């Protein structure tokens, strides 16, 4: 599967931080891409192919207010995925 440069950047960032609870905003900050771009890439390039998943959660903001978020993480298939592998014909 050929990935765009931005998709590779997102995949490598998530893989390098595997096990860390990250939102699209966290990934956007770490990759210098916009949150909407991250959400589009995660959905179209990875989630639909079973390589990443979104897990609903609630976090507490500094003022104590709860906020619903979705953590993005690799699936087992995502951990085994090699973004640099040649496409199979």
MMTF fields as JSON, N, C-alpha, C and O atoms, coordinates in Angstrom:
{
  "mmtfVersion": "1.0.0",
  "mmtfProducer": "UNKNOWN",
  "numBonds": 355,
  "numAtoms": 356,
  "numGroups": 89,
  "numChains": 1,
  "numModels": 1,
  "chainsPerModel": [1],
  "groupsPerChain": [89],
  "chainIdList": ["A"],
  "bondAtomList": [4, 2, 8, 6, 12, 10, 16, 14, 20, 18, 24, 22, 28, 26, 32, 30, 36, 34, 40, 38, 44, 42, 48, 46, 52, 50, 56, 54, 60, 58, 64, 62, 68, 66, 72, 70, 76, 74, 80, 78, 84, 82, 88, 86, 92, 90, 96, 94, 100, 98, 104, 102, 108, 106, 112, 110, 116, 114, 120, 118, 124, 122, 128, 126, 132, 130, 136, 134, 140, 138, 144, 142, 148, 146, 152, 150, 156, 154, 160, 158, 164, 162, 168, 166, 172, 170, 176, 174, 180, 178, 184, 182, 188, 186, 192, 190, 196, 194, 200, 198, 204, 202, 208, 206, 212, 210, 216, 214, 220, 218, 224, 222, 228, 226, 232, 230, 236, 234, 240, 238, 244, 242, 248, 246, 252, 250, 256, 254, 260, 258, 264, 262, 268, 266, 272, 270, 276, 274, 280, 278, 284, 282, 288, 286, 292, 290, 296, 294, 300, 298, 304, 302, 308, 306, 312, 310, 316, 314, 320, 318, 324, 322, 328, 326, 332, 330, 336, 334, 340, 338, 344, 342, 348, 346, 352, 350],
  "bondOrderList": [1, 1, 1, 1, 1, 1, 1, 1, 1, 1, 1, 1, 1, 1, 1, 1, 1, 1, 1, 1, 1, 1, 1, 1, 1, 1, 1, 1, 1, 1, 1, 1, 1, 1, 1, 1, 1, 1, 1, 1, 1, 1, 1, 1, 1, 1, 1, 1, 1, 1, 1, 1, 1, 1, 1, 1, 1, 1, 1, 1, 1, 1, 1, 1, 1, 1, 1, 1, 1, 1, 1, 1, 1, 1, 1, 1, 1, 1, 1, 1, 1, 1, 1, 1, 1, 1, 1, 1],
  "groupList": [{"groupName": "UNK", "atomNameList": ["N", "CA", "C", "O"], "elementList": ["N", "C", "C", "O"], "formalChargeList": [0, 0, 0, 0], "bondAtomList": [1, 0, 2, 1, 3, 2], "bondOrderList": [1, 1, 2], "singleLetterCode": "X", "chemCompType": "L-PEPTIDE LINKING"}],
  "groupTypeList": [0, 0, 0, 0, 0, 0, 0, 0, 0, 0, 0, 0, 0, 0, 0, 0, 0, 0, 0, 0, 0, 0, 0, 0, 0, 0, 0, 0, 0, 0, 0, 0, 0, 0, 0, 0, 0, 0, 0, 0, 0, 0, 0, 0, 0, 0, 0, 0, 0, 0, 0, 0, 0, 0, 0, 0, 0, 0, 0, 0, 0, 0, 0, 0, 0, 0, 0, 0, 0, 0, 0, 0, 0, 0, 0, 0, 0, 0, 0, 0, 0, 0, 0, 0, 0, 0, 0, 0, 0],
  "groupIdList": [1, 2, 3, 4, 5, 6, 7, 8, 9, 10, 11, 12, 13, 14, 15, 16, 17, 18, 19, 20, 21, 22, 23, 24, 25, 26, 27, 28, 29, 30, 31, 32, 33, 34, 35, 36, 37, 38, 39, 40, 41, 42, 43, 44, 45, 46, 47, 48, 49, 50, 51, 52, 53, 54, 55, 56, 57, 58, 59, 60, 61, 62, 63, 64, 65, 66, 67, 68, 69, 70, 71, 72, 73, 74, 75, 76, 77, 78, 79, 80, 81, 82, 83, 84, 85, 86, 87, 88, 89],
  "secStructList": [7, 7, 7, 7, 2, 2, 2, 2, 2, 2, 2, 2, 2, 2, 2, 2, 6, 6, 6, 1, 7, 7, 7, 2, 2, 2, 2, 2, 2, 2, 2, 6, 7, 7, 2, 2, 2, 2, 2, 2, 2, 0, 0, 0, 0, 0, 0, 6, 6, 6, 1, 3, 3, 3, 3, 3, 3, 3, 3, 3, 7, 6, 6, 1, 7, 3, 3, 3, 3, 3, 3, 3, 3, 3, 7, 2, 2, 2, 2, 2, 7, 7, 6, 6, 1, 7, 7, 7, 7],
  "xCoordList": [0.856, 0.0, 0.899, 1.676, 0.788, 1.58, 0.955, -0.247, 1.771, 1.299, 1.859, 2.981, 1.066, 1.566, 2.583, 2.657, 3.354, 4.34, 3.673, 4.177, 2.522, 1.824, 1.293, 1.329, 0.801, 0.316, 1.455, 1.283, 2.624, 3.792, 4.193, 4.533, 4.151, 4.511, 3.582, 4.036, 2.274, 1.294, 1.516, 1.558, 1.658, 1.852, 3.093, 3.035, 4.211, 5.456, 5.352, 5.905, 4.655, 4.484, 3.675, 4.039, 2.572, 1.742, 2.532, 2.467, 3.271, 4.056, 5.161, 5.409, 5.82, 6.886, 6.35, 7.095, 5.068, 4.444, 3.42, 2.478, 3.604, 2.675, 2.546, 3.549, 1.326, 1.079, 0.771, 0.383, 0.946, 0.649, -0.754, -1.087, -1.577, -2.907, -2.762, -2.318, -3.139, -3.003, -4.307, -4.988, -4.646, -5.784, -5.274, -4.066, -6.191, -5.799, -5.04, -4.104, -5.436, -4.739, -3.298, -2.398, -3.072, -1.708, -0.856, 0.299, -1.432, -0.701, -0.432, 0.65, -1.42, -1.249, -0.086, 0.736, -0.025, 1.054, 2.409, 3.4, 2.454, 3.716, 4.19, 5.363, 3.276, 3.64, 3.581, 3.914, 3.159, 2.981, 1.962, 2.106, 0.935, -0.176, -1.437, -1.465, -2.464, -3.713, -4.528, -4.389, -5.384, -6.227, -7.149, -7.336, -7.728, -8.609, -7.832, -8.352, -6.598, -5.751, -5.494, -5.585, -5.174, -4.922, -6.161, -6.066, -7.313, -8.544, -8.816, -9.219, -8.604, -8.812, -7.855, -8.254, -6.587, -5.583, -5.877, -5.841, -6.168, -6.43, -7.63, -7.594, -8.692, -9.894, -9.657, -9.916, -9.162, -9.086, -7.895, -8.028, -6.742, -5.544, -5.362, -4.739, -5.891, -5.559, -6.765, -6.799, -7.731, -8.843, -9.666, -10.027, -9.967, -10.771, -10.042, -10.672, -8.715, -7.921, -7.581, -6.862, -8.103, -7.896, -6.531, -6.115, -5.824, -4.479, -4.452, -3.521, -5.471, -5.591, -7.03, -7.942, -7.211, -8.549, -8.697, -7.717, -9.949, -10.262, -11.015, -11.975, -10.578, -11.2, -11.776, -11.023, -13.109, -13.706, -13.216, -13.051, -12.991, -12.545, -12.969, -13.416, -12.828, -13.1, -11.848, -11.279, -11.424, -10.284, -10.776, -11.879, -9.948, -10.305, -9.411, -8.185, -10.044, -9.302, -8.717, -9.077, -7.823, -7.162, -8.147, -7.894, -9.279, -10.271, -11.209, -12.159, -10.955, -11.758, -12.932, -13.655, -13.135, -14.24, -13.92, -12.837, -14.862, -14.626, -14.823, -15.669, -14.041, -14.145, -14.06, -13.168, -14.999, -14.98, -13.949, -13.915, -13.119, -12.096, -12.072, -12.714, -11.323, -11.081, -9.575, -8.906, -9.062, -7.637, -7.402, -8.169, -6.345, -5.983, -4.809, -3.816, -4.929, -3.851, -3.766, -4.692, -2.643, -2.454, -3.203, -3.332, -3.686, -4.203, -3.017, -1.909, -3.245, -2.168, -1.708, -0.515, -2.664, -2.303, -1.472, -0.55, -1.799, -1.041, 0.383, 1.313, 0.557, 1.91, 2.759, 3.976, 2.118, 2.843, 3.03, 3.811, 2.328, 2.357, 3.697, 4.233, 4.228, 5.482, 5.137, 4.829, 5.184, 4.79, 5.778, 5.455, 6.951, 7.96, 8.024, 8.834, 7.171, 7.167, 6.636, 5.717, 7.209, 6.728, 5.305, 4.918, 4.55, 3.184, 3.23, 4.108, 2.259, 2.156, 1.343, 0.342, 1.766, 1.068, 0.169, -0.507],
  "yCoordList": [-1.177, 0.0, 1.236, 1.45, 2.027, 3.257, 4.32, 4.577, 4.928, 5.974, 7.316, 7.4, 8.374, 9.722, 10.053, 9.374, 11.097, 11.505, 11.833, 11.458, 12.545, 12.886, 11.638, 11.553, 10.669, 9.425, 8.673, 8.134, 8.633, 7.982, 8.705, 8.07, 10.037, 10.832, 10.503, 10.329, 10.418, 10.095, 8.673, 8.442, 7.718, 6.329, 6.19, 5.574, 6.754, 6.634, 7.307, 6.804, 8.43, 9.104, 8.231, 8.072, 7.666, 6.81, 5.561, 5.136, 4.976, 3.779, 4.085, 3.293, 5.232, 5.613, 5.879, 5.798, 6.196, 6.493, 5.433, 5.713, 4.213, 3.117, 2.922, 2.873, 2.813, 2.619, 3.916, 3.891, 5.047, 6.354, 6.76, 6.637, 7.243, 7.729, 9.035, 10.04, 9.018, 10.205, 10.497, 9.589, 11.776, 12.228, 12.75, 12.862, 13.068, 13.665, 14.971, 15.288, 15.729, 16.989, 16.726, 17.482, 15.669, 15.318, 14.944, 15.358, 14.162, 13.747, 14.954, 15.083, 15.832, 17.051, 17.887, 18.388, 18.031, 18.804, 18.152, 18.844, 16.83, 16.114, 16.011, 15.738, 16.232, 16.08, 17.391, 17.423, 18.471, 19.777, 19.722, 20.417, 18.897, 18.83, 19.29, 19.3, 19.664, 20.096, 18.932, 17.8, 19.217, 18.176, 17.566, 16.349, 18.378, 17.837, 16.92, 15.897, 17.282, 16.44, 15.103, 14.048, 15.153, 13.916, 13.033, 11.84, 13.606, 12.807, 12.173, 11.012, 12.908, 12.353, 11.222, 10.185, 11.427, 10.387, 9.137, 8.024, 9.318, 8.151, 7.375, 6.146, 8.083, 7.4, 6.693, 5.497, 7.437, 6.86, 5.935, 4.902, 6.282, 5.481, 4.33, 3.326, 4.453, 3.444, 2.777, 1.55, 3.529, 2.923, 2.014, 0.91, 2.446, 1.626, 0.346, -0.627, 0.351, -0.824, -1.68, -2.673, -1.287, -2.071, -1.89, -2.727, -0.815, -0.607, 0.286, 0.212, 1.128, 1.985, 1.939, 1.588, 2.304, 2.345, 3.599, 4.169, 4.012, 5.123, 4.545, 3.795, 4.897, 4.39, 5.558, 6.432, 5.597, 6.685, 6.667, 5.608, 7.858, 7.983, 9.353, 10.205, 9.552, 10.85, 11.283, 10.519, 12.513, 13.071, 14.23, 14.74, 14.635, 15.757, 16.937, 16.831, 18.065, 19.272, 19.887, 19.494, 20.844, 21.47, 22.062, 22.051, 22.583, 23.184, 22.139, 22.496, 20.865, 19.785, 19.364, 18.434, 20.026, 19.702, 18.423, 18.297, 17.479, 16.274, 16.577, 17.393, 15.919, 16.107, 14.751, 13.952, 14.499, 13.259, 13.384, 14.386, 12.368, 12.344, 10.951, 10.026, 10.818, 9.505, 9.345, 10.13, 8.308, 8.012, 7.196, 6.286, 7.527, 6.838, 5.917, 6.337, 4.664, 3.71, 2.702, 2.558, 2.019, 0.962, -0.294, -0.584, -1.024, -2.363, -3.327, -2.909, -4.598, -5.581, -5.591, -5.705, -5.47, -5.419, -4.169, -4.21, -3.075, -1.844, -1.97, -1.44, -2.673, -2.869, -3.712, -3.54, -4.618, -5.496, -4.853, -5.349, -3.769, -3.122, -2.436, -1.757, -2.62, -1.947, -0.919, -1.287, 0.373, 1.397, 1.507, 2.116, 0.941, 1.026, -0.236, -0.315, -1.217, -2.44, -2.143, -1.338, -2.789, -2.554, -3.091, -4.065, -2.439, -2.899, -4.262, -4.545, -5.109, -6.422, -6.265, -5.549, -6.918, -6.822, -8.015, -8.125],
  "zCoordList": [0.0, 0.0, 0.0, 0.931, -1.028, -1.113, -0.222, -0.294, 0.607, 1.508, 1.078, 0.578, 1.278, 1.044, 2.14, 3.165, 1.905, 2.916, 4.246, 5.304, 4.196, 5.434, 6.132, 7.36, 5.359, 5.968, 6.642, 7.735, 5.993, 6.613, 7.894, 8.892, 7.859, 9.037, 10.205, 11.336, 9.923, 10.971, 11.474, 12.682, 10.55, 10.957, 11.83, 12.895, 11.393, 12.16, 13.522, 14.5, 13.602, 14.895, 15.853, 17.018, 15.35, 16.204, 16.606, 17.76, 15.672, 15.982, 16.998, 17.907, 16.841, 17.775, 19.173, 20.149, 19.276, 20.569, 20.951, 21.692, 20.443, 20.722, 22.228, 22.941, 22.702, 24.122, 24.863, 26.031, 24.184, 24.778, 24.333, 23.155, 25.264, 24.899, 24.135, 24.691, 22.852, 22.008, 21.292, 20.814, 21.225, 20.44, 19.102, 18.893, 18.202, 16.925, 17.168, 16.434, 18.193, 18.51, 18.936, 18.569, 19.701, 20.12, 18.908, 18.8, 18.004, 16.81, 15.917, 15.345, 15.803, 15.001, 15.544, 14.777, 16.84, 17.461, 17.208, 16.972, 17.257, 17.083, 15.64, 15.385, 14.696, 13.284, 12.505, 11.321, 13.161, 12.499, 11.37, 10.365, 11.535, 10.59, 11.326, 12.556, 10.593, 11.211, 11.744, 11.28, 12.725, 13.324, 12.278, 12.266, 11.402, 10.357, 9.42, 8.975, 9.122, 8.274, 8.956, 8.328, 10.243, 11.013, 10.98, 10.69, 11.272, 11.288, 9.933, 9.867, 8.86, 7.523, 7.212, 6.681, 7.544, 7.291, 8.114, 7.589, 9.4, 10.262, 9.739, 9.674, 9.365, 8.886, 7.561, 7.435, 6.568, 5.223, 5.013, 4.356, 5.553, 5.283, 6.263, 5.918, 7.475, 8.49, 9.159, 9.257, 9.611, 10.34, 9.431, 9.839, 8.224, 7.303, 6.893, 6.478, 7.01, 6.646, 7.871, 7.761, 9.04, 10.249, 10.887, 11.687, 10.553, 11.093, 12.332, 13.133, 12.488, 13.676, 14.148, 13.399, 15.415, 15.99, 16.844, 17.322, 17.02, 17.92, 19.104, 18.93, 20.316, 21.526, 22.314, 22.746, 22.515, 23.284, 24.74, 25.345, 25.273, 26.656, 27.174, 26.406, 28.46, 29.08, 29.821, 30.601, 29.572, 30.295, 31.143, 30.945, 32.082, 32.934, 32.571, 32.592, 32.237, 31.91, 33.178, 34.287, 33.012, 34.164, 35.154, 36.358, 34.661, 35.563, 36.167, 36.864, 35.91, 36.482, 35.621, 35.979, 34.497, 33.606, 32.825, 32.253, 32.802, 31.99, 30.513, 30.148, 29.665, 28.223, 27.537, 27.825, 26.624, 25.858, 24.738, 24.024, 24.593, 23.545, 22.932, 23.43, 21.845, 21.25, 21.109, 20.438, 21.758, 21.648, 20.383, 20.067, 19.673, 18.442, 18.742, 19.335, 18.33, 18.583, 17.442, 16.644, 17.388, 16.399, 16.82, 18.01, 15.849, 16.105, 15.99, 15.655, 16.261, 16.074, 14.618, 14.34, 13.687, 12.266, 11.971, 11.157, 12.627, 12.447, 12.955, 12.347, 14.07, 14.612, 13.659, 13.592, 12.926, 12.002, 10.62, 9.808, 10.356, 9.048, 8.795, 9.67, 7.595, 7.193, 6.122, 4.989, 6.471, 5.489, 4.324, 3.304, 4.455, 3.398, 2.527, 1.603, 2.824, 2.033, 0.634, 0.477, -0.384, -1.755, -1.908, -1.264, -2.765, -3.043, -3.709, -4.524, -3.343, -3.976, -5.26, -5.286, -6.287, -7.578, -7.763, -8.786]
}
